[in-house]
Amino acid sequence: MRISEFNDRVRLGAMVLDGATESEMRAAGMPAGACAGSWIMAHPKPLMKLQRAYAAAGCDIICAPTRSAGRANLEARGLEEQMIRLNAGLVAMSREAAEGRALIAASVASDGAQPLDADDRRARFEAYREQIIVIAAADADLLTVELMGSVDDALCAVEAARDACGLPVLCALAANADGRLKGGGSAGEAAKALHAAGASAVGLACPAGPERLKDAVAALKDAAGLPVVVRVGAGGLGPEAFAGAMLALADAGADVLGGCHGAGLEHIAALAAALRK
């Protein structure tokens, strides 16, 4: 997918991301502490079932579970030789599950602690770039850069993506319940920097839930000059209440909306239905 195609699609209306995946895999038997990507490749049926259901529920974007398949995480588990197989295989699995009903994104997440010195940043850039090259070659439609604890780390991943491929990059920074960045600093200034680095959408990843994010989303929309993405947890809300709170975020300017941490299939189905009324 070209960046211009993503921009054209967003102009047609809000897009729905899928929701919680790893928690669903744990419910399906994935052991605590397991490398999610490796376990899913060995046990594909739970993911295929879940992602088919997300596609049927109206998701516009389904995320291949590549977040755990970066080099640093794999090296820590003695799985570094599986990097290409896991990333390519997980993208292919998600595309098969979606059956042409949704775009396929692949996730890149932080590979280590912050802050980054010059040597750390160079190594991190190369690790992100290596993974993204495999993801792009596997024919993913988009990239998501998720739960980044520092703006510098997010910038590193976005810069690596721009160096490695031409896919749209959706970047969600880790946020507190009120929308303040967990790593500190201004979300608006971060959005401007990420836009300059080549991000196609910027926003917030907030496991605590959507209820206190409206003002933060509106401010981010004003500052960013590009689409806003939010991926949030259920925050104890049921599906209908979650959908209502997410509609308020869409009214505040969110263009791409998805779930995590307890916001599973029923929550995302309710959100998709509410957005399409």
N, C-alpha and C positions, 0 to 999 in steps of 0.2 A: 504494500500500500504506500503510495506516495504521500508526502506531507500535504500537498494540495488536495488530495482526495479526502484525507482525514478532515481538513478544514471545511471542505464542502459538505461532508456528512454532518459535522457538528452544527452547521448552519441550519440544517433541517430539523433540529430538535435535540433534546437531551438524550444521551446514550447511557445504557445500563451495562455496568460491569458485573461479573459474577460475584459471589460472596465467599464465605469461609470454605476453604478446601482442606487444609491440613488437619483441622479439628474433625472434619468429617472422615478423613482417612484414619485418624486415631480411633474414632468410633467404629470403624470397619476392621480394626485389628492392628493398625500400625503401632509398633512399640514406642513408648516414650523415649525420646532421644535418638530415634532412628533418623538417618538421612532420608528425608521425604522422597526425593527424586529417585533414589536407589530402590526404596521399598515399593514405590508405585510401579516402577519398571518391572519388578518381580511379581507384582500383584495388580495388574492393570484393571481388573473388572470394577472395583469400587470407584475409581476415578472416571472410567468410561460411563458408568451408570449416572454418577453425579453430574458430569458435564453434559450428557445428553438431556438430563432433566433441566439444567440451567438453560440450555438452548431452547428447549420446549417452552420454558417459562417466559421467554422473551428477552434474554440477554443479547445485547448487541456485540459484546466483547467477552470472550472466555479466555482466562489466563492459564497457559501451560505452567505447571508447577516447577519451574526451573530455578526458583529463588535459592534453593539449597544446593544448586549444581555449579556454583562458582568455584574457582580453583582453591581458594583458601579453605573453604569448608570441606571440600573433597580431600585435600591433602591432610587435614586434621584427622580424617577417618581412614586414610590409606586408600582412597578411591580415586586419586588424581588421574589415573590412566583411563578412567571411565568418563571423563569430562565430555568428550565429543559424543560418545554413545548416549549418555544420559540427556544432554541438551537436545540433540537431534531427535532422539526417540520420544521425549516428552512432548515436543512440539507436534510431531507426527501423530501421537496418541490423541492429543487434544483436537487436532484437525479432524481426525476420523470421528471422534465423539460428536463434534459440532455438526457434522453432516451438511456443511455449507450454509448453516443457518446463522452463524455468528463469525465475526472476525476473531483471529487468534493472536493474542498478545503473549509475550514471554517475559517473565519477571527477572530482574536483576536487583539484588539487594546488597547491603553493605557487607564487605568482606573482612571487616575488622574494626578495631577500636579507633577512636578519634582522640586528639587532633592528628592530622597528618603532617609529618615533616616532608622535606623534598624527596628523600629516598622512598618513604612510604607512599607518597603520592604517585611517583613514577611506577612503582611496582603495582599499586592498585589500578592505575590507568591500564597497564598492560594486561592485568587479570580480567578487568571488565571487557577490554577490547577483544581478548581471546574468546571469551564466552559469547559476546555479541556477534562476532563473525560466524560462529557455529549456529547460533539462533537464526541469523539472517539467511544463511545458506539452507537452513531447514524450512524456509519459506514462511516464517512468522509474518504477520501483517503489521504488528506494532511491538514496541517495547514499553514495559512499565518499570520505572525505577522507584522502588518502594521502601518505606520505613527508614529513610536515610536520617541518621541522627545528627548529621552536620551538613551545612550547606556546602562546604568544601568537598565532602565525599559525594554529595549529589552532583556537584559540578564536574567532578572527576568522571563519574559514570556517564553523564550527558556528553561530555567532551569525547569520551571513548566511543560512544555510540555514533557521534557525528563523524569521527575518524573512520569508523568501521563500516558504516552502512548509511542508507538514506531513509530508513524507516522513521515514522513518527515516534517520538519519545514522550511518554506521559510520566511526569515526575511528582510523587507524593511525599512530602516531608513529614516526619514523625511529629505529631502535635499532641498537646495536652487537651483536656476536655473543653477548654475555652478557646481553643485554636491557637494558643501561643506555641511557638516552636519548642520542642523539647531540648534542642541544642542551643537555644537562645537566639537573639537577634530578631530582626524585623522580617515577617513573612513577605511583605511587599517588596522590600529590597532584595530578598532571596529570589523572589519571582522574577524581578527584573534581570538579575544576574543569570538565572537559568534560561530565561528567554534569549538573552544575548549569546549564551553558550550553545543554543540550538534546540532547547526543549519545545515541544509542540503543545504541551499542556502542563500546567503546574498546579499544585494544590496540597491537600492535607491528608494524612493517614492517621486516624484517631480511633484507637480501639475502644475508647470510653463511650462512644455513642454520638448521635447527631444533634442533640437537643440544644447545645450551647454554641454551635458553630456558625449560626446564621450571620452574625456581624463580621466574623473573621472571613467568611466566604465573600461577603459583599466587599470588604476592604481589599481582599486579594484580587477580586475581579476588576476593581477600579485601578489597581496598581499594575496588574500583570500585562494587560494588552494582548492576552491570548486565552484560549479555553482553560477553564478551571476543572480539576478533577478532585473528587473526594472519595475516599474509601474508609468507611467507619464501621465500628462494631455496633452491636445491637443496643448496648448500654442498658440491658434489662427490659427493653421494649419488646412487645409482641409484634408480629408482622404488620398489622394495620397501623399501629402507632408509629412504628419505624418508618413505614411508607409515608405517613403524613409529615413526619419530621424531615424526611429527605425531600419531599416536595417543597418544603419551605427553603431548603438549601438550593434547590433548582430555581425557585423564584428569586433567591438572592444572587444567582449568577453561576451556580455550578452547572457544568455542561456534561460531565461524565461522572456517574454516580455508581458506587458499588459498596460491597460489604466485606467485613472481616470479623473475627472474634465474636462468634455467636450470631452474626447476621448470615444465616444460611439460606437454603433453598426457599423456604416459605417466606422469609423476609424479602428476598430478591424478587420472587414472583409477585408479591404484593406491590413492591416498588414499580416493577415493570407495568403492571396493570394500572396503577395510579397515574403514571406518566402518560399512558396512552388513552386516558379518558378524554 
